[in-house]
Amino acid sequence: MKLFYSPSSPFVRKVMIAAHELGLVDRLERQPAAAHPVKRDAAIRAENPLGQVPTLITDDGLALFDSRVICEYLDAQGGGALFGTGATRWRNLAGAAMGDGLLNAALLARYEGAVRPEALRWSDWTDGQMSKVTDVLAVLDRTAPEFGDRVDIATITLACALGYLDFRYPSRDWRGDHPAAAAWYAAFAERPSLVATQPRD
């Protein structure tokens, strides 16, 4: 399988963590990609009209995107239980959506500061996106003590979200106000799948 890949993307990281956990990482041929919200990568667009990473090309030639779809496909290929069934599936999907929401908000805020020309930046927009991050962190701090040793699409996505905050917002002390989330993440981040997928530029 071919994966359009960027080592700085938290959504790519989510796919790679899932692949590690499912024992499928050796089946992924990583295709370096230069996804960008303005300067779009023609190679990705040829397979995915959104031009985004991750994009997975299966052994049958099917293009899959976005990260949750790819993770569910890998889970099925690997006979895993990252998504679960019944009530567990809905719990896991809801948690993953919360993590994806934090990531989307943090990415939009970063694009506002790093990509948009300074004269066109809107501070209220950035503040609004980062308030979503704050709200998700508050919920995570309340719920993280219940996670135990869960390894599923929710905990993987939430860990990627926290790792992205560390990567792109290193001066933001999210741990200080969210000690329960910080304690959970400190333990979860020691998993080999997370150590092997540390983001980098």
C-alpha atoms as a printed R data frame, in Angstrom:
    type eleno elety resid chain resno       x      y      z
1   ATOM     1    CA   MET     A     1   0.000  0.000  0.000
2   ATOM     2    CA   LYS     A     2   1.187  3.528 -0.729
3   ATOM     3    CA   LEU     A     3   0.733  6.348  1.753
4   ATOM     4    CA   PHE     A     4   1.180  9.989  0.796
5   ATOM     5    CA   TYR     A     5   3.131 11.087  3.816
6   ATOM     6    CA   SER     A     6   4.392 14.109  5.709
7   ATOM     7    CA   PRO     A     7   6.274 13.610  8.994
8   ATOM     8    CA   SER     A     8   4.850 16.853 10.398
9   ATOM     9    CA   SER     A     9   1.178 15.999  9.822
10  ATOM    10    CA   PRO     A    10  -0.716 14.876 12.937
11  ATOM    11    CA   PHE     A    11  -3.259 13.122 10.706
12  ATOM    12    CA   VAL     A    12  -0.498 11.135  9.021
13  ATOM    13    CA   ARG     A    13   0.851 10.362 12.470
14  ATOM    14    CA   LYS     A    14  -2.519  8.956 13.488
15  ATOM    15    CA   VAL     A    15  -2.428  6.566 10.524
16  ATOM    16    CA   MET     A    16   1.146  5.547 11.271
17  ATOM    17    CA   ILE     A    17   0.373  4.882 14.938
18  ATOM    18    CA   ALA     A    18  -2.568  2.716 13.911
19  ATOM    19    CA   ALA     A    19  -0.358  0.845 11.446
20  ATOM    20    CA   HIS     A    20   2.252  0.218 14.151
21  ATOM    21    CA   GLU     A    21  -0.360 -0.969 16.634
22  ATOM    22    CA   LEU     A    22  -1.885 -3.307 14.029
23  ATOM    23    CA   GLY     A    23   1.443 -4.718 12.831
24  ATOM    24    CA   LEU     A    24   0.951 -3.280  9.331
25  ATOM    25    CA   VAL     A    25   3.618 -0.589  9.198
26  ATOM    26    CA   ASP     A    26   5.904 -2.682  6.984
27  ATOM    27    CA   ARG     A    27   3.129 -2.871  4.381
28  ATOM    28    CA   LEU     A    28   3.078  0.909  3.923
29  ATOM    29    CA   GLU     A    29   5.282  2.433  1.253
30  ATOM    30    CA   ARG     A    30   5.641  6.070  2.264
31  ATOM    31    CA   GLN     A    31   5.403  8.601 -0.556
32  ATOM    32    CA   PRO     A    32   6.887 11.978  0.444
33  ATOM    33    CA   ALA     A    33   4.330 14.707 -0.200
34  ATOM    34    CA   ALA     A    34   4.174 18.472  0.051
35  ATOM    35    CA   ALA     A    35   0.558 19.119  0.974
36  ATOM    36    CA   HIS     A    36  -0.150 22.817  1.476
37  ATOM    37    CA   PRO     A    37  -3.390 24.807  1.746
38  ATOM    38    CA   VAL     A    38  -2.308 27.164 -1.071
39  ATOM    39    CA   LYS     A    39   0.538 25.523 -3.022
40  ATOM    40    CA   ARG     A    40  -1.191 22.217 -3.672
41  ATOM    41    CA   ASP     A    41   0.776 19.054 -4.479
42  ATOM    42    CA   ALA     A    42  -0.131 17.784 -7.959
43  ATOM    43    CA   ALA     A    43   0.948 14.228 -7.133
44  ATOM    44    CA   ILE     A    44  -1.548 13.987 -4.280
45  ATOM    45    CA   ARG     A    45  -4.291 15.711 -6.282
46  ATOM    46    CA   ALA     A    46  -3.983 13.052 -8.965
47  ATOM    47    CA   GLU     A    47  -5.214 10.513 -6.395
48  ATOM    48    CA   ASN     A    48  -7.204 12.725 -4.009
49  ATOM    49    CA   PRO     A    49  -8.955 15.868 -5.330
50  ATOM    50    CA   LEU     A    50  -8.580 17.449 -1.882
51  ATOM    51    CA   GLY     A    51  -4.807 17.230 -2.230
52  ATOM    52    CA   GLN     A    52  -4.347 16.332  1.419
53  ATOM    53    CA   VAL     A    53  -2.265 13.934  3.453
54  ATOM    54    CA   PRO     A    54  -2.758 11.248  4.437
55  ATOM    55    CA   THR     A    55  -3.988  9.588  1.269
56  ATOM    56    CA   LEU     A    56  -3.693  5.807  1.063
57  ATOM    57    CA   ILE     A    57  -3.606  3.814 -2.167
58  ATOM    58    CA   THR     A    58  -4.636  0.254 -1.382
59  ATOM    59    CA   ASP     A    59  -3.201 -2.842 -3.038
60  ATOM    60    CA   ASP     A    60  -6.307 -2.797 -5.256
61  ATOM    61    CA   GLY     A    61  -5.634  0.784 -6.365
62  ATOM    62    CA   LEU     A    62  -8.400  2.394 -4.318
63  ATOM    63    CA   ALA     A    63  -7.603  5.873 -2.975
64  ATOM    64    CA   LEU     A    64  -8.726  6.347  0.628
65  ATOM    65    CA   PHE     A    65  -8.856  9.558  2.657
66  ATOM    66    CA   ASP     A    66  -9.159 11.074  5.303
67  ATOM    67    CA   SER     A    67  -7.244  9.720  8.319
68  ATOM    68    CA   ARG     A    68 -10.255  8.157 10.074
69  ATOM    69    CA   VAL     A    69 -11.260  6.276  6.926
70  ATOM    70    CA   ILE     A    70  -7.694  5.071  6.427
71  ATOM    71    CA   CYS     A    71  -7.429  3.982 10.070
72  ATOM    72    CA   GLU     A    72 -10.676  2.046  9.804
73  ATOM    73    CA   TYR     A    73  -9.446  0.359  6.632
74  ATOM    74    CA   LEU     A    74  -6.172 -0.613  8.326
75  ATOM    75    CA   ASP     A    75  -8.102 -1.879 11.340
76  ATOM    76    CA   ALA     A    76 -10.121 -4.143  9.070
77  ATOM    77    CA   GLN     A    77  -6.997 -5.321  7.248
78  ATOM    78    CA   GLY     A    78  -5.218 -6.061 10.503
79  ATOM    79    CA   GLY     A    79  -8.135 -7.687 12.278
80  ATOM    80    CA   GLY     A    80  -7.883 -5.097 15.002
81  ATOM    81    CA   ALA     A    81 -10.347 -3.549 17.429
82  ATOM    82    CA   LEU     A    82  -9.386  0.126 17.293
83  ATOM    83    CA   PHE     A    83 -12.968  1.115 16.514
84  ATOM    84    CA   GLY     A    84 -14.929 -1.524 18.427
85  ATOM    85    CA   THR     A    85 -18.570 -2.443 18.024
86  ATOM    86    CA   GLY     A    86 -21.866 -1.342 19.517
87  ATOM    87    CA   ALA     A    87 -21.676  1.268 22.254
88  ATOM    88    CA   THR     A    88 -17.875  1.038 22.334
89  ATOM    89    CA   ARG     A    89 -17.694  2.044 18.676
90  ATOM    90    CA   TRP     A    90 -19.795  5.176 19.271
91  ATOM    91    CA   ARG     A    91 -17.688  6.102 22.301
92  ATOM    92    CA   ASN     A    92 -14.510  5.680 20.284
93  ATOM    93    CA   LEU     A    93 -15.809  7.645 17.308
94  ATOM    94    CA   ALA     A    94 -16.973 10.484 19.547
95  ATOM    95    CA   GLY     A    95 -13.563 10.668 21.231
96  ATOM    96    CA   ALA     A    96 -11.790 10.571 17.870
97  ATOM    97    CA   ALA     A    97 -14.023 13.373 16.571
98  ATOM    98    CA   MET     A    98 -13.084 15.467 19.601
99  ATOM    99    CA   GLY     A    99  -9.383 14.890 18.934
100 ATOM   100    CA   ASP     A   100  -9.807 15.660 15.246
101 ATOM   101    CA   GLY     A   101 -11.672 18.835 16.176
102 ATOM   102    CA   LEU     A   102  -8.811 20.003 18.372
103 ATOM   103    CA   LEU     A   103  -6.384 19.254 15.546
104 ATOM   104    CA   ASN     A   104  -8.446 21.071 12.931
105 ATOM   105    CA   ALA     A   105  -8.752 24.144 15.145
106 ATOM   106    CA   ALA     A   106  -5.047 24.176 15.985
107 ATOM   107    CA   LEU     A   107  -4.140 23.755 12.306
108 ATOM   108    CA   LEU     A   108  -6.426 26.597 11.222
109 ATOM   109    CA   ALA     A   109  -4.912 28.864 13.861
110 ATOM   110    CA   ARG     A   110  -1.414 27.908 12.723
111 ATOM   111    CA   TYR     A   111  -2.262 28.568  9.067
112 ATOM   112    CA   GLU     A   112  -3.598 31.977 10.039
113 ATOM   113    CA   GLY     A   113  -0.244 32.887 11.556
114 ATOM   114    CA   ALA     A   114   2.159 30.975  9.321
115 ATOM   115    CA   VAL     A   115   0.544 31.030  5.869
116 ATOM   116    CA   ARG     A   116  -1.788 34.008  5.624
117 ATOM   117    CA   PRO     A   117  -0.088 37.344  4.809
118 ATOM   118    CA   GLU     A   118   0.296 39.409  7.966
119 ATOM   119    CA   ALA     A   119  -1.894 42.264  6.703
120 ATOM   120    CA   LEU     A   120  -4.795 39.838  6.222
121 ATOM   121    CA   ARG     A   121  -4.609 38.012  9.558
122 ATOM   122    CA   TRP     A   122  -7.640 38.105 11.830
123 ATOM   123    CA   SER     A   123  -6.870 37.743 15.533
124 ATOM   124    CA   ASP     A   124 -10.503 37.030 16.438
125 ATOM   125    CA   TRP     A   125 -10.397 34.039 14.101
126 ATOM   126    CA   THR     A   126  -7.266 32.696 15.776
127 ATOM   127    CA   ASP     A   127  -8.726 33.294 19.243
128 ATOM   128    CA   GLY     A   128 -11.926 31.507 18.258
129 ATOM   129    CA   GLN     A   129 -10.037 28.455 17.014
130 ATOM   130    CA   MET     A   130  -7.805 28.301 20.076
131 ATOM   131    CA   SER     A   131 -10.852 28.558 22.350
132 ATOM   132    CA   LYS     A   132 -11.961 25.235 20.828
133 ATOM   133    CA   VAL     A   133  -8.597 23.795 21.840
134 ATOM   134    CA   THR     A   134  -9.114 25.067 25.392
135 ATOM   135    CA   ASP     A   135 -12.600 23.571 25.597
136 ATOM   136    CA   VAL     A   136 -11.444 20.165 24.349
137 ATOM   137    CA   LEU     A   137  -8.571 20.160 26.841
138 ATOM   138    CA   ALA     A   138 -11.048 20.818 29.664
139 ATOM   139    CA   VAL     A   139 -13.186 17.843 28.638
140 ATOM   140    CA   LEU     A   140 -10.122 15.661 28.183
141 ATOM   141    CA   ASP     A   141  -8.880 16.558 31.641
142 ATOM   142    CA   ARG     A   142 -12.178 15.345 33.118
143 ATOM   143    CA   THR     A   143 -12.331 12.128 31.113
144 ATOM   144    CA   ALA     A   144  -8.689 11.009 30.822
145 ATOM   145    CA   PRO     A   145  -8.660  9.283 34.232
146 ATOM   146    CA   GLU     A   146 -11.261  6.876 32.834
147 ATOM   147    CA   PHE     A   147  -9.113  5.821 29.858
148 ATOM   148    CA   GLY     A   148  -7.110  3.208 31.729
149 ATOM   149    CA   ASP     A   149  -5.025  1.201 29.274
150 ATOM   150    CA   ARG     A   150  -7.297  1.774 26.274
151 ATOM   151    CA   VAL     A   151  -5.635  1.817 22.857
152 ATOM   152    CA   ASP     A   152  -8.267  2.711 20.290
153 ATOM   153    CA   ILE     A   153  -9.021  5.293 17.636
154 ATOM   154    CA   ALA     A   154 -10.103  7.790 20.303
155 ATOM   155    CA   THR     A   155  -7.009  7.579 22.482
156 ATOM   156    CA   ILE     A   156  -4.719  7.507 19.443
157 ATOM   157    CA   THR     A   157  -6.359 10.618 17.976
158 ATOM   158    CA   LEU     A   158  -6.323 12.505 21.274
159 ATOM   159    CA   ALA     A   159  -2.653 11.636 21.791
160 ATOM   160    CA   CYS     A   160  -1.858 12.947 18.300
161 ATOM   161    CA   ALA     A   161  -3.702 16.160 19.167
162 ATOM   162    CA   LEU     A   162  -1.690 16.691 22.338
163 ATOM   163    CA   GLY     A   163   1.517 15.830 20.527
164 ATOM   164    CA   TYR     A   164   0.667 18.422 17.891
165 ATOM   165    CA   LEU     A   165   0.236 21.087 20.560
166 ATOM   166    CA   ASP     A   166   3.701 20.242 21.859
167 ATOM   167    CA   PHE     A   167   5.118 20.328 18.318
168 ATOM   168    CA   ARG     A   168   3.556 23.532 16.987
169 ATOM   169    CA   TYR     A   169   2.687 25.425 20.182
170 ATOM   170    CA   PRO     A   170   5.628 24.650 22.487
171 ATOM   171    CA   SER     A   171   5.100 27.784 24.566
172 ATOM   172    CA   ARG     A   172   1.511 26.846 25.379
173 ATOM   173    CA   ASP     A   173   1.491 25.262 28.852
174 ATOM   174    CA   TRP     A   174  -1.545 23.046 28.399
175 ATOM   175    CA   ARG     A   175  -0.249 20.640 31.052
176 ATOM   176    CA   GLY     A   176  -0.337 23.221 33.844
177 ATOM   177    CA   ASP     A   177  -4.110 23.588 33.712
178 ATOM   178    CA   HIS     A   178  -4.863 19.987 32.763
179 ATOM   179    CA   PRO     A   179  -2.870 17.683 35.044
180 ATOM   180    CA   ALA     A   180  -5.044 14.599 34.517
181 ATOM   181    CA   ALA     A   181  -4.743 14.866 30.741
182 ATOM   182    CA   ALA     A   182  -1.014 15.456 31.125
183 ATOM   183    CA   ALA     A   183  -0.576 12.365 33.302
184 ATOM   184    CA   TRP     A   184  -2.476 10.161 30.871
185 ATOM   185    CA   TYR     A   185  -0.552 11.504 27.889
186 ATOM   186    CA   ALA     A   186   2.826 11.065 29.607
187 ATOM   187    CA   ALA     A   187   2.146  7.350 29.994
188 ATOM   188    CA   PHE     A   188   0.503  6.850 26.589
189 ATOM   189    CA   ALA     A   189   3.307  8.694 24.771
190 ATOM   190    CA   GLU     A   190   5.765  5.994 25.901
191 ATOM   191    CA   ARG     A   191   4.129  3.427 23.631
192 ATOM   192    CA   PRO     A   192   6.570  2.352 20.890
193 ATOM   193    CA   SER     A   193   4.089  3.414 18.211
194 ATOM   194    CA   LEU     A   194   4.140  6.996 19.487
195 ATOM   195    CA   VAL     A   195   7.889  7.086 20.029
196 ATOM   196    CA   ALA     A   196   8.429  5.887 16.448
197 ATOM   197    CA   THR     A   197   6.163  8.570 14.967
198 ATOM   198    CA   GLN     A   198   7.366 11.734 16.657
199 ATOM   199    CA   PRO     A   199   6.525 14.684 14.351
200 ATOM   200    CA   ARG     A   200   9.292 16.605 12.637
201 ATOM   201    CA   ASP     A   201   9.648 19.233  9.941
